[in-house]
Amino acid sequence: MKRMSRGPWARFVPSAVCVLSTAWVAGGVLSPASAADLSSLQLLSQSEFRQLAQDLGGIASFKGLASATPLGVTGFDVATSLSWSTLAHREVWNKAAAGLGSPSAVPVPALRLAKGGPWGLDVGVMASTVPATGAQLSGAELRWALIEGGPVTPALGLRLHATRLSGVKQLSLGTSGFDVTLSKGFALVTPYIGAGALRTAATAQVSTALAGENLSTSRLFAGAHLNFGLFDVTLEADRSSDLRTVSGRLGYRF
């Protein structure tokens, strides 16, 4: 693969690195003490707990942030990302935090690692923090390029993913789901669209009458992958139920 020539793109990439790094720090410094600490789930009704689980499931889900084109057998990708989710049920978050306030949006910075394999298969993992809850997030994904695409034909991919949220004493939450992605490359830019299903399983770990929730929601997303030689940038917007998220990703491929 050729190195990126000097010019506008050579100036853009360091700028993108600075923007995402600054965003990571800005998200990470929001400690549980300065954000909505979800420590009063016993105050919620069953319908409110369901709404909270719905928001958290969308926030905690493993965002693909990639086109349907596989990495290839020798492909390796290391990336940092930031997702910014606008809460659909702020009043419920405020109540779960004992009235101490709730953020209007939740930033989720993450470190991501992906490795290409044979037969159009890629595997990936991620690790993250959710500052507005004081929680940690980990996840894994498996991507399969059903059609790898080419100069004329688009690429079509299937992705399976799962995450686990930890560090919230009163809550156990995990997500799983699948996506179908369609993409087509044009020079440096590969736009893509996709849809999928997300399942969220949430259980209140506190003495309460709240029953566990198992939610299934649809997910729609669209984005663009920009390849600058060794560096690649992805921008994506998605919607899961009433939760809207915008994400940015900066990766290094070799």
N, C-alpha and C positions, 0 to 999 in steps of 0.2 A: 504494500500500500504506500502510495506516495505521501510524503510529508506536505503539510499545508504550506503553500507559498506565502511569502510576506505580502502584505497588502491590507485591505479592509478587514478580511477575516482574521488575520494575525492580530489585529488590534481588538477585534470583537471578542475572541475567546478569553483573553485575560480579564476583560471587563465582565464577561459572564461568570467567570470563576469568582471574581470579587463580589458580584451581586448575590450569587447563591451562598457563598461563604458567610457574607454578612447576614443573609436571611436565616442561615442555620444558627448563627450565634444569637440573633434576635429572638428566634423561637426557643432556643435552649435555655436562655436566661430567665424565662418565665417559670419561676419555681412554683411548687404547689401552694406556697404561702401567698403568692401574689396572683394566683389564678383560682378558678373554681374547683376546690377540693371536694370531690364527690364522697362526702362522709356522712350524709344524712338520708340515705335511701329509705329509711323507715318512715319518712315523712311523705313518701310518694304513694299515690293510688296505683292500682294495677295498670290502668291506661297510661298514666304518666311514666311508669317504669318501662312500658312498652315503647313510648316515644323516646325516652332516654336511650334505650337499647338500639333503637333504629338510628338515631344520630351517631352513637358511638360505633355501631357496626359500619356505617358508611365511612367514618373517619379512619377506623382501624383497618379497613380492607386493603389488600395489597394492590396498589395501582400499577398497571402494566407499564405505562410510559414507554412504549416501544411499538414499532410497526410490526407487521406480520413476517418480515424478512428475517430468516434465522442468522445466527452469528457464524455458523459453519463449524466444522470439526475443530479447527485450531483457534476459533474465536474466543476472546476473553474480554469481559467488560467490567470495569470498576466505576461506580458512579456515586454522586451525592444528589439528593433531591429534596425538594420542599413542596409539600401540599398544604393548601390553605382552604379549609372547609368552613362555609358559612352555616351556622347552626339554624336548624329549622324550628327548634323548640327551646328557646332561651329561657323561658319562664320555668320550664321543668328543670333545667340545669341549675338555675338560681335556687329553686326549692331543694334540690338534692345537695346543694352546698350550704344549706341552712340559712339562705338569704344573704350570703356573703358576696353575691354577685356572680355573673357569668360572662364569659367572653362573647363578643359578637361573632368571632370566627376563631377556629382552632388551627394553629400551625403545627405541622408534623414534619420535622426534618428527619432524613433517613440516610443511611449508608447502604449501598446495594452492590451485589456481586453476582455476575452471571457468567456461565460457561457454555459454549456451544458443544454439540455432540453430533453423532451420525444421524442419518435419516431425518434431518430437519428438526432435531430435538435440541432445546436449550433448557438448562435448569438455572434457577436463580434463588437468592436468599436476600433478606433485608433485615436491618436492625434499626430501631427508632425510639424516640421518646415522644410522649404526648404531653407537652408542658401544661396544658389546661387541666390535666387530671393528675399529674405527677406519676404517670404510668410509663412502663416500657412496652415496646411492641416488637415482635419478631414474626417473620413470615417466610414462606417458601412458595415457589411457583415452578410449573412445568409448562413449557411452550412447545407446540408442535406445528411446524409449517406444513399444512396440508397441500398447499401450492406455493412453491418458493418464489414464483414470479420471475420476470425477466424484463428485457427492454420494452416489450409490448404488453405482456400479460401482467395482471396484478398479483399480489401475494395474498394468500388466505391462511389464517392461523387460528389455532385453538389453544386456549390457555386455561390451566387449572391452578388455583391458588388457595392459600390458607394462611391465617394469622392467629396469634394468641396475644391477648392483652394481659399484662401482669402489673402488680404494684398498686392496684386499687383494692384496699383491704375489704371493702364491702361488696365487691363485684368480681365475678368471674365471667369473662367474655371471650368468645372466639368467633372467627368468620371463616367461611369457605365459599368457593364459587367457581364459575367458569365464564370465559369471554370468547367471543368470536370476533376476529379483527380482519378487516380488508384494507390493504394499502397498495399504493402505486408510487414508485420512485420517479422523480423528475430532476435530473442533475443532482444538486446538493440537497434537495428537499424531498421528503417522502411523507405526504399527508396520509392520514388513516382515520377510519371510523370503526366503531364497533358497538356491540351490545352483549349483555350477559345477564346472569342471575347471581345474586348474592344471598347467602344464608348467614344469619347471625344467631348465635346461641348465647343467652345471657342469664345468669343466676345471681340473685342477691345473697351475699354471704353475711347476713345479719338476721337477728331475731325479728322476723316480720312475717306477715301473711302473704307477702308477694310470691307469686308463682314464677317459675322460670319462663322465659320467653324464647321461642324459636321462630324467627322471622324470615320470610323470603321476599326479596324485593328485586325489581329489575334494575339494570344499570345501562346507561347510554353514555358514550364518550366519543370524543374526536380530538385529534391532535396532529402535530407535525414533528417529524424527526429530521434534524439538520445535521449533515455530515461534513465536518471540517477536517478531513484527514484522520489524524489520530484522535481528535476530539469529536464528540457528538453532543448535540443539545436537543432535548425534547420538551415541547410545551403541550399541555393537555388540559381539557376541561371535561368534567363528567358530572352526571347527575344520578344519584341513587335515592329513589323515592323523592322526598322534598329537600334532600341535602345536596348542595352544589359545591363542587370542589374545583379549584384550579391548581395545576402542578407544574413545576419546572424541574428539569433534570439535566445534569452535566456529567458526561461520562468520558472515560478514557479507554479506548479499545486497542488491543494488541493481540 
